[in-house]
Amino acid sequence: HCKHEMSEMIKSMDQLKDVNLVWASFKSLPEIKAFYTKFELNKYPNIFIGRDPEFLLPSFYRVKFTPFVAIYDKQGLFMQAFEQGVEMPILLPLLK
């Protein structure tokens, strides 16, 4: 599911270039690095990848499924969450 979500985001990267995208995983560092390499994420300075070995984010957001998407405005205020990922036609208008 996360691979599909990233593929869709990359297709829309022209519209997402001014949005910081933070991806976190509990997976091993080699698995995260493989994901990063597969999608050539080094091309996108607005994509940040990290590891959450303590599983803090899922407990904070009460994540049941991944990918989980939380949207914050420019002031850092929570706007909306999508518990099973979000399609770009729904996401993009929220980010304007």
Secondary structure, DSSP 8 states (H G I E B T S, - for coil): -HHHHHHHHHHTHHHHTTS-EEEEESS-HHHHHHHHHHTTGGG-TTEEEEE-TT-HHHHHHT--SSS-EEEE-TTS-EEEEETT---HHHHHHHT-
